Amino acid sequence: MRAAHVLSIGYAGITTDTPLSVGQTLSSSNGVYELGFFIPNNSQNQYVGIWFKGIIPLVVVWVANREKPVRDSTANLAISSNGSLLLFNGKHGVVWSTGETLASNGSRAELSDTGNLIVIDKVLGRTLWESFAHLTDTVLPFSPLMYNLATSVKRVLTSWKSYLMVQITTQMPSQLCTMRGSTRYWRSGPWAKSRCAGIPLMDDTYASPFSLQQDANGPGAFTYLERKISRILIT
């Protein structure tokens, strides 16, 4: 993939006074991740995404507007006074947003050192929205697949091309499943302390970079703990 980025606005963040325009990028403070507009090869469509900074060809790890690309050179990613991220397609209006939030008195969007795009309440310092809660086709270190029985919230991976979905089950212990609609294509077998029982390569000598935390009556989270620049992708 190739990206259109000319001017970097550092890692100060997106505010109501400083939207992110085509040709600008927002970087994490550690210089690992970058947010901006990119154009896939052989396409005229533009997307807002996060990628590994300085790696060619572009390795995109999160996309905001997968189903609603923009083509206007005046498109921009802005933030409203109540803390909603808004993607404007030039004069055509808003094509994507994070939805309503509850900012007390202003907010800003920052790209964290883990690659998580976070909207923060500037007064209270609390997180109003984060991209880790809205995964696309990639898991980064510390961006878990999860479920919460109490709130019915799930975090899953969804392929951009094949519409496959990867999720963790609510059974104890959990396992990974690949789904297409209601049809299950693959399962990993139950989690067994540090590995998935149904994956032969995860034998007793396997040094697992994964962790599973579960509560019988509440949440479960399957986390990738690798600290190197890496990712897990569903295609």
C-alpha positions in Angstrom: 0.0 0.0 0.0 1.1 3.6 -0.5 0.2 6.6 1.6 -0.3 10.3 0.9 1.6 12.0 3.7 3.7 15.1 3.3 3.6 17.1 6.5 3.8 15.6 10.0 2.1 17.3 12.9 4.1 15.3 15.4 2.3 13.6 18.3 0.7 16.7 19.9 -2.8 15.4 18.9 -5.9 16.3 17.0 -8.0 19.0 18.6 -10.9 21.1 17.5 -8.4 23.7 16.2 -6.1 21.2 14.5 -7.9 18.6 12.4 -5.9 16.1 10.4 -5.9 16.8 6.7 -4.9 14.7 3.6 -1.1 15.0 3.5 -0.7 15.2 7.3 0.2 12.5 9.8 0.0 12.0 13.5 2.9 10.0 15.1 3.2 8.1 18.3 5.8 9.6 20.7 8.0 6.5 20.3 8.0 6.9 16.5 6.6 3.4 15.9 3.1 4.2 14.7 1.6 6.8 12.4 -1.9 7.9 11.6 -3.0 9.5 8.4 -4.7 9.1 5.0 -3.5 6.3 2.7 -4.4 5.0 -0.7 -4.2 1.3 -1.5 -2.4 0.3 -4.7 -4.5 0.4 -7.8 -7.2 2.5 -6.1 -8.4 6.1 -6.0 -10.0 5.6 -2.6 -8.5 7.2 0.5 -8.8 5.7 4.0 -7.8 6.9 7.5 -5.5 4.3 9.0 -2.7 3.5 11.4 0.5 1.9 10.1 4.1 1.1 11.2 6.0 4.3 10.6 8.9 4.2 8.2 8.2 0.7 6.9 7.9 0.3 3.1 5.6 -1.1 1.7 3.0 0.3 4.0 1.8 -2.1 6.7 -1.6 -0.9 7.9 -2.8 -2.1 11.2 -6.1 -0.3 11.7 -8.6 1.4 9.3 -11.4 3.8 10.4 -13.6 4.0 7.2 -13.2 0.6 5.6 -16.7 0.7 4.1 -16.8 4.4 3.3 -13.7 5.6 1.5 -13.2 9.3 0.6 -11.8 10.8 -2.6 -11.8 14.5 -1.9 -8.4 16.1 -1.5 -9.9 18.4 1.2 -11.1 15.5 3.4 -10.0 15.7 7.0 -10.3 14.0 10.4 -11.7 16.4 13.0 -12.8 16.2 16.5 -16.0 17.8 17.8 -16.4 19.8 21.1 -18.1 16.8 22.7 -15.3 14.4 21.8 -16.5 12.7 18.6 -14.0 12.0 15.8 -15.5 13.0 12.5 -14.2 12.1 9.0 -15.3 14.8 6.5 -15.3 14.0 2.8 -14.6 17.5 1.7 -17.9 19.3 1.0 -19.8 16.0 1.1 -20.2 16.0 4.9 -19.4 13.4 7.5 -18.9 9.8 6.2 -17.6 8.2 9.4 -17.6 9.0 13.1 -16.9 7.4 16.5 -20.4 8.3 17.7 -21.5 10.3 20.7 -19.1 10.7 23.7 -19.4 12.6 27.0 -16.5 15.1 27.0 -16.8 17.6 29.9 -15.0 20.5 28.4 -13.0 19.7 25.3 -11.1 16.7 24.1 -8.1 15.7 22.0 -7.1 12.6 20.0 -3.6 11.1 20.5 -1.8 8.1 19.0 -0.3 6.1 21.9 3.0 4.2 21.9 1.0 0.9 21.5 -0.7 2.1 18.3 -4.0 2.8 20.1 -5.8 5.9 18.8 -7.3 7.5 22.0 -9.8 10.3 22.4 -9.2 11.9 25.8 -11.2 14.3 27.9 -8.9 17.2 28.4 -10.3 18.2 31.8 -10.8 14.8 33.5 -8.1 12.9 31.6 -10.4 10.0 31.0 -10.5 8.0 27.8 -13.7 8.6 25.8 -13.0 6.3 22.9 -10.2 4.1 21.6 -9.4 2.2 18.4 -8.4 -0.9 20.4 -12.1 -1.3 21.3 -12.9 -1.3 17.6 -10.5 -3.7 16.0 -10.4 -4.2 12.2 -8.3 -7.1 10.8 -5.2 -6.8 13.0 -4.2 -7.6 16.6 -1.3 -5.6 18.0 0.5 -6.3 21.2 -1.9 -5.4 24.1 -5.0 -5.0 21.9 -7.0 -8.0 23.1 -9.8 -10.0 21.7 -12.4 -10.0 24.4 -16.0 -10.4 25.5 -18.0 -9.1 28.6 -21.0 -11.1 29.6 -22.3 -8.3 31.8 -22.3 -5.7 29.0 -22.6 -8.0 26.0 -19.5 -6.1 24.5 -17.2 -8.1 22.2 -14.0 -7.3 20.4 -13.4 -9.4 17.3 -11.2 -9.3 14.2 -13.0 -9.0 10.8 -11.3 -9.5 7.5 -11.4 -6.7 5.0 -11.6 -9.0 2.0 -13.2 -12.3 3.0 -15.6 -11.2 5.8 -14.2 -13.8 8.1 -14.3 -13.1 11.8 -12.1 -14.3 14.6 -13.4 -14.2 18.2 -12.9 -15.9 21.5 -15.7 -18.0 23.0 -17.3 -17.5 26.3 -16.8 -21.1 27.4 -14.4 -21.9 30.3 -11.6 -22.1 29.2 -12.1 -20.1 26.0 -10.9 -20.9 22.6 -10.4 -19.0 19.3 -12.9 -19.5 16.5 -13.0 -18.4 12.9 -16.5 -17.6 11.7 -18.2 -16.6 8.5 -21.7 -15.5 9.6 -22.9 -18.4 11.8 -20.7 -21.0 10.1 -17.6 -22.0 12.0 -14.5 -22.6 9.8 -11.9 -23.3 12.4 -11.3 -23.5 16.2 -8.1 -23.6 18.2 -9.2 -26.0 20.9 -9.5 -24.9 24.5 -6.8 -22.8 26.2 -4.6 -24.9 28.3 -2.5 -22.6 30.6 -0.2 -21.2 27.9 -1.3 -22.7 24.6 -4.3 -23.8 22.6 -4.9 -27.6 22.9 -5.9 -28.0 19.3 -2.8 -26.5 17.7 0.0 -29.1 17.3 2.7 -26.5 17.0 1.8 -25.2 20.5 3.5 -28.2 22.3 5.1 -28.3 25.7 8.2 -26.5 24.4 6.2 -23.6 22.9 7.1 -20.2 24.4 3.7 -18.6 24.2 3.3 -14.8 23.6 -0.4 -15.0 24.5 -2.4 -14.7 27.7 -6.0 -15.6 28.5 -7.8 -14.0 31.4 -11.3 -15.0 32.2 -14.0 -14.3 34.9 -16.8 -16.9 35.1 -19.4 -14.2 35.4 -17.9 -11.3 33.5 -15.2 -10.5 31.0 -12.6 -12.6 29.1 -9.6 -11.3 27.2 -7.1 -13.0 24.9 -4.0 -10.8 24.6 -1.0 -10.9 22.4 2.0 -9.9 24.6 4.9 -9.8 22.0 6.8 -6.5 22.6 8.6 -6.4 19.2 7.1 -4.6 16.2 4.7 -7.3 15.1 1.0 -8.0 14.5 -1.5 -10.8 13.9 -3.6 -10.4 10.7 -6.7 -12.1 9.4 -7.0 -11.9 5.6 
